[in-house]
Amino acid sequence: MASEQWGMVTAGQARRLGVSRQDLNRLIGDGTLAVADQAARVYRLTGVPENPDLDPLRAAWLQLGGASFWHERIAAPDVVISHRSAAHLRGLGDLIPREHEFYATTRLRPRRKDIKLRVRSRIAPESREVWDGLPVSTVPAIIADLLSDREDESAVAQVVRDGLERGLLRREAVQAVIEPHTAAYGHSDPIEFLRVLVGEAAQA
C-alpha cells in the first residue's frame, strides 16, 4: 500500500489491511513508521526517500481520504488539488502556496489551519487529471481559479507562459478561461488580455 502512496499509509487504510491499533503503535514505537508532516493518522515508512517540497501536500491529501485506498480515490476523485497548490505541484509559475488548497465533493473537517477546502458537489472530469499520482486541476482550470482569486496578473502570466512552453496548454484554452475576468483586470477585450499574459504586449 505504501509503495503506491510515496511511502505513506493512513491509520484507516492500515485497519482495512488487518493491522490492529496495537500493531500500528508497535510499528511507530520501533521506528518502522513515523508521523508524516502535520497529517494526523498518516504515517511514513522510515527509510523511504522523502520529498520535502511535495510530501506535505501528499500527506494532506491522504489524510482527507481516511480509510479509502489510493486506487479508489484516483478512480473517482473526491478531493482534487487546486489553485496555488495545483500550480506548485505542476511546477507552473512561482506562486508559493500559503496553505494546501483542494476542491472536495463533501464537507470535510480536517482540523488543520493549513488546509483550505472548497466544496463542489461535482468536480467535472474535464477539469481534473492525475499528475504525479495525485488528482489535480488541469492547467486551464488552475488559471481560471487563480483569476477568480484575483491573483497578481504577472504571477498568472508566468503560469500561462510555463504551461504554453511545456505543451500543457493551448492559446485557445487560455482565451476561453480568461474572458470572464478581462474587465476585472482592467483590459478592454480578451485578445488584448491574452497578449499581455503570453508576453506579446506590454503590461499596463
Secondary structure per residue as TSV (DSSP state, phi and psi in degrees):
chain	resnum	aa	ss	phi	psi
A	1	M	-	360.0	-47.7
A	2	A	G	-63.2	-31.0
A	3	S	G	-64.8	-24.9
A	4	E	G	-83.4	-12.9
A	5	Q	T	-127.5	44.5
A	6	W	T	56.3	32.2
A	7	G	T	81.7	12.5
A	8	M	E	-116.5	156.0
A	9	V	E	-149.9	146.4
A	10	T	E	-94.6	160.6
A	11	A	H	-62.1	-38.3
A	12	G	H	-64.4	-41.1
A	13	Q	H	-63.8	-42.1
A	14	A	H	-59.6	-40.7
A	15	R	H	-62.5	-42.3
A	16	R	H	-63.2	-26.8
A	17	L	T	-87.5	2.9
A	18	G	T	91.0	12.6
A	19	V	-	-88.5	118.3
A	20	S	-	-72.5	163.2
A	21	R	H	-60.8	-38.1
A	22	Q	H	-63.3	-44.2
A	23	D	H	-65.5	-39.2
A	24	L	H	-63.2	-43.9
A	25	N	H	-63.0	-34.8
A	26	R	H	-67.4	-39.5
A	27	L	H	-65.0	-35.7
A	28	I	H	-69.9	-42.6
A	29	G	H	-65.1	-36.0
A	30	D	T	-89.2	4.2
A	31	G	T	88.0	3.8
A	32	T	S	-67.6	-37.6
A	33	L	E	-119.7	150.5
A	34	A	E	-135.8	149.0
A	35	V	E	-61.7	133.2
A	36	A	-	-88.2	113.7
A	37	D	T	49.2	-134.2
A	38	Q	T	-98.9	11.9
A	39	A	-	-86.8	100.5
A	40	A	T	-58.8	135.1
A	41	R	T	67.7	22.8
A	42	V	E	-119.7	129.9
A	43	Y	E	-125.9	150.9
A	44	R	E	-114.5	138.7
A	45	L	E	-71.0	119.1
A	46	T	T	-64.4	142.6
A	47	G	T	98.3	-18.6
A	48	V	S	-75.1	130.7
A	49	P	-	-54.0	135.2
A	50	E	-	-98.7	156.7
A	51	N	-	-124.8	92.3
A	52	P	T	-57.9	-24.2
A	53	D	T	-78.5	-40.5
A	54	L	T	-107.4	-21.7
A	55	D	H	-59.7	-37.7
A	56	P	H	-59.4	-39.6
A	57	L	H	-67.5	-43.0
A	58	R	H	-61.0	-44.7
A	59	A	H	-64.0	-39.5
A	60	A	H	-63.8	-41.6
A	61	W	H	-63.9	-42.6
A	62	L	H	-63.3	-41.5
A	63	Q	H	-58.8	-39.7
A	64	L	H	-70.3	-15.2
A	65	G	H	-94.3	-9.9
A	66	G	T	58.9	-118.2
A	67	A	T	-90.7	-4.9
A	68	S	-	-68.2	140.0
A	69	F	-	-79.9	155.7
A	70	W	H	-53.8	-49.1
A	71	H	H	-65.6	-29.4
A	72	E	H	-68.5	-41.5
A	73	R	H	-75.3	-30.9
A	74	I	H	-72.0	-36.4
A	75	A	H	-66.6	-35.0
A	76	A	S	-139.3	79.0
A	77	P	-	-58.1	125.4
A	78	D	S	-104.2	-18.7
A	79	V	E	-137.6	122.8
A	80	V	E	-123.1	132.8
A	81	I	E	-70.6	136.1
A	82	S	-	-140.6	177.3
A	83	H	H	51.9	-135.7
A	84	R	H	-59.6	-38.9
A	85	S	H	-61.3	-39.6
A	86	A	H	-67.6	-43.0
A	87	A	H	-62.8	-42.2
A	88	H	H	-65.6	-43.8
A	89	L	H	-56.8	-39.8
A	90	R	T	-90.2	1.0
A	91	G	T	70.5	32.8
A	92	L	-	-104.9	126.8
A	93	G	S	70.3	-167.1
A	94	D	S	-131.9	23.3
A	95	L	-	-71.7	128.0
A	96	I	-	-92.7	121.3
A	97	P	-	-62.6	132.3
A	98	R	S	-85.6	-19.2
A	99	E	S	-158.8	170.2
A	100	H	E	-83.5	119.4
A	101	E	E	-107.9	132.5
A	102	F	E	-141.2	153.1
A	103	Y	E	-97.0	140.8
A	104	A	E	-134.0	145.5
A	105	T	S	-83.6	-13.6
A	106	T	S	-135.2	159.6
A	107	R	-	-76.7	118.3
A	108	L	-	-112.3	154.6
A	109	R	-	-127.7	83.5
A	110	P	-	-74.8	-10.3
A	111	R	-	57.6	38.3
A	112	R	-	-132.2	135.9
A	113	K	T	-81.1	-11.2
A	114	D	T	-100.1	16.0
A	115	I	E	-119.9	128.5
A	116	K	E	-116.8	120.9
A	117	L	E	-112.2	135.5
A	118	R	E	-117.0	120.8
A	119	V	E	-86.1	128.2
A	120	R	-	-129.7	127.1
A	121	S	S	-61.9	-27.8
A	122	R	-	-142.8	131.5
A	123	I	-	-103.2	111.0
A	124	A	-	-58.3	131.3
A	125	P	G	-55.8	-34.2
A	126	E	G	-74.6	-9.2
A	127	S	G	-98.6	3.9
A	128	R	E	-141.0	160.5
A	129	E	E	-159.1	170.3
A	130	V	E	-95.1	128.8
A	131	W	E	-135.6	121.2
A	132	D	T	55.1	36.9
A	133	G	T	80.0	7.8
A	134	L	E	-124.2	143.6
A	135	P	E	-75.6	125.4
A	136	V	E	-140.3	152.4
A	137	S	E	-61.4	145.4
A	138	T	-	-66.3	165.1
A	139	V	H	-62.2	-45.7
A	140	P	H	-57.5	-39.6
A	141	A	H	-66.3	-37.6
A	142	I	H	-60.6	-46.4
A	143	I	H	-62.2	-44.3
A	144	A	H	-60.4	-41.7
A	145	D	H	-66.1	-42.6
A	146	L	H	-64.0	-39.6
A	147	L	H	-67.3	-38.2
A	148	S	H	-63.1	-32.9
A	149	D	T	-81.6	-0.7
A	150	R	T	57.1	45.8
A	151	E	-	-66.3	158.9
A	152	D	-	-56.0	135.9
A	153	E	H	-59.1	-41.4
A	154	S	H	-65.7	-33.0
A	155	A	H	-69.9	-40.7
A	156	V	H	-65.6	-39.4
A	157	A	H	-58.8	-39.1
A	158	Q	H	-66.2	-37.6
A	159	V	H	-62.8	-44.6
A	160	V	H	-60.4	-48.0
A	161	R	H	-65.8	-40.2
A	162	D	H	-62.8	-42.0
A	163	G	H	-63.1	-41.4
A	164	L	H	-67.2	-44.2
A	165	E	H	-63.5	-30.8
A	166	R	T	-94.4	4.7
A	167	G	T	71.9	21.4
A	168	L	S	-95.5	0.8
A	169	L	-	-152.4	145.6
A	170	R	-	-114.2	148.8
A	171	R	H	-56.8	-38.5
A	172	E	H	-61.5	-37.4
A	173	A	H	-68.2	-38.6
A	174	V	H	-62.2	-47.5
A	175	Q	H	-59.8	-38.7
A	176	A	H	-65.6	-40.8
A	177	V	H	-81.6	-24.0
A	178	I	H	-86.4	-18.4
A	179	E	G	-53.4	-46.5
A	180	P	G	-65.6	-14.4
A	181	H	G	-108.1	3.1
A	182	T	T	-57.9	-52.6
A	183	A	G	-65.6	-38.1
A	184	A	G	-61.9	-26.8
A	185	Y	G	-96.7	10.0
A	186	G	T	78.7	24.9
A	187	H	-	-108.4	153.8
A	188	S	S	-79.7	-32.8
A	189	D	S	-156.0	161.6
A	190	P	H	-60.9	-34.2
A	191	I	H	-63.4	-44.6
A	192	E	H	-64.8	-40.4
A	193	F	H	-63.4	-42.7
A	194	L	H	-60.5	-43.9
A	195	R	H	-62.2	-35.9
A	196	V	H	-67.3	-45.7
A	197	L	H	-64.6	-36.3
A	198	V	T	-88.7	-1.9
A	199	G	T	89.7	20.0
A	200	E	S	-98.4	-2.0
A	201	A	S	-145.1	148.4
A	202	A	-	-69.3	137.7
A	203	Q	-	-72.7	148.8
A	204	A	-	-68.7	360.0
